[in-house]
Amino acid sequence: MSAKDHNLMKVIVIASIIIVLSIILAGTSVYIIAEKEVVNKLKSKDLVRIAESVASKVDGRLQRAKESSLMLAKDPELINWLADGEKDEKLRGHVIEKLNNLATGFDYSNGFIASKATGNYWIENGQASKVLSEGNATDQWFYKTLASKQQVTLNLDYNEVRQDTFVFVNVLVGKTDAPVGVAGIGLSLKELATNFADYKYGAKSNLWLIDNSGKIYLSDDISKVGTMVSSLVPEQLVQQMLGQFNQTDSNGQQPVVLDYMDSEGQKMDLISFPLKSTDWKLLFQMRRSDSVSFLDTIKINTGIASLLCILAMIFMFYFVTRNLANPYNRALELNRKLEQAVQERTKQISEQKQKLTDSIDYAKRIQDSILPSREEIEGVLQDHFVLWEPRDVVGGDFYWMKQTNDGYLLAIGDCTGHGVPGALMTMISISILNRIAETAESMDPASILQSMNRLIKETLHREHGDLMSDDGLDIGLCFIRGDQLTFAGAKTSLYMKNDQELTVIKGDRKSIGSVRTNNQFNFTNAELTVSTGASFYMTTDGYLDQNGGVKNVSFGKQKLIEMIEQFHGKPLGEQEALFRSRLVDYMGDEPQRDDITLLGFKIS
């Protein structure tokens, strides 16, 4: 071997050693950093996201139960009936009917009304099942609720016989300082317990719902229900999970994430997530090794990849050093080719993005063209406003108007989905509406909705569709002739406000085009005589379901009704800005969840 080759080999060996050490050091550093970031992400995001997802389901059911119970307790007929000692049989019939509708219509376990005057305990079948007694221990909940002066209280109860946990929502009837009784509903959490299993991560993870004492009321493992969480988790951690050593802010307790070693020497991660609707807490426990098990595979693959890289780099270094006369120029040429390839690929991506953007913009122009223009609407309705805000560039909401020989049709609709799929559904729906309006013998909204239901299902070939992809359309449709207005709705309501009162005309609880809506289903008409100065409003659920506010909950129908009452006296042109600004203020930093359409109009 010549001196030149010997020196070359020394350079190759030294360079190879440097490369090997660099790759090993880089691989080890990357793995340590990756492991640290994975654990940080697990504790700061993944655990919180899982707990937050489950908590939102529990909070949602409890919030709906609270609102339903408050609606019942504030009913004037119920208050008068209880105040009169339940003597009025006519009021009794009305009250029991509302109780039965509440219990069965919203799939609650039961509904009840308890009288302070007589002690009668009424249930949804219309019978006074028993008389409450202050000396009976099982009736103490009633007297404690009356004495609490709190309008709404919640009680958890685990029934061992039925192996189910129930939440009872107790609401004071009448004034909180002088109630005439207690009303509310019972809600089963068995379905939530079944859903808990879907969130388990690995064989050793657990999800529990506990009260402030640490008692488990809900778990995917029935054997753990009714036990104390301190029997499963170290006592010191339990106290921290319950928030006794945790600082709170103005919104209440924050999630607490801790880790500890179990009896088998395994690292465990634990999060306590407070519920917004009550002072209960959700605990989620999982084994660290289950959540980061993929790091072992990454370690092995990284080692193999590093070894292959070392061998390849050593070979390439030797080949380049021995066989290429000018490595530097070759490197420059390679770099130039790489830059050219990157530029070409970047150009292709930019062109594809521009084509996609152009396509969506064109879809927006098409959708705008099929909606009635402001001039068309003003030709029929001089005083009106339309608040139409798609969540994306295009959306699944629409508004529609059609003049006929003796009146005009006016509608808003909400197709399943948003973005491009929702926009396609709006085009189908508007096309079918136009077809029916041009060929129908009678401008009867209920008949139009029935025909529309049949035609959409035929168009989408959904006579025997899959319930898992059951897209449909929610719509409110008015036919206006002179001072007569006929309304029919599919899961959409009409709000009418005059100087005396606000009336909500509810549509049928069926969607157009849904597999669940039979072709022969008869939608219901509501006939109204329009009084002077009356205003009408229709909205899709995007406005009502938008979350925000301090508690980050849905805007809700009640706030909409309050705004209609407040803004009724103003011109509708001014009302549009007020409705828009009130919703924007409520949203805050929250993103828009769905397409939004709100239509307000007066009949000249």
Secondary structure, DSSP 4 states (H G I P E B T S, - for coil): --HHHHHHHHHHHHHHHHHHHHHHHHHHHHHHHHHHHHHHHIIIIIHHHHHHHHHHHHHHHHHHHHHHHHHHHT-HHHHHHHHTTS--HHHHHHHHHHHHHHHHHTT-SEEEEEETTT-EEEETTS-EEEE--TT-GGGHHHHHHHHH--SEEEEEEEETTTTEEEEEEEEEEEETTEEEEEEEEEEE-HHHHHHHGGG--STT-EEEEE-TT-BEEEESSGGGTTSBGGGTS-HHHHHHHTTTT--EETTEEPPEEEEEE-TTS-EEEEEEEE-SSSS-EEEEEEEHHHHTTHHHHHHHHHHHHHHHHHHHHHHHHHHHHHH-S-HHHHHHHHHHHHHHHHHHHHHHHHHHHHHHHHHHHHHHHHHHHHSPPHHHHHTT-SSEEEEEE-SSSS-SEEEEEEE-SS-EEEEEEEESS-HHHHHHHHHHHHHHHHHHHHH-SS--HHHHHHHHHHHHHHHTT-TT--GGG---EEEEEEEEETTEEEEEEES--EEEE-SS-EEEE--BS--BT-TTS-TT-----EEEEPPTT-EEEEE-HHHHH-EETTTTEE--HHHHHHHHHHHTTS-HHHHHHHHHHHHHHHHTTPPP-S-EEEEEEE--
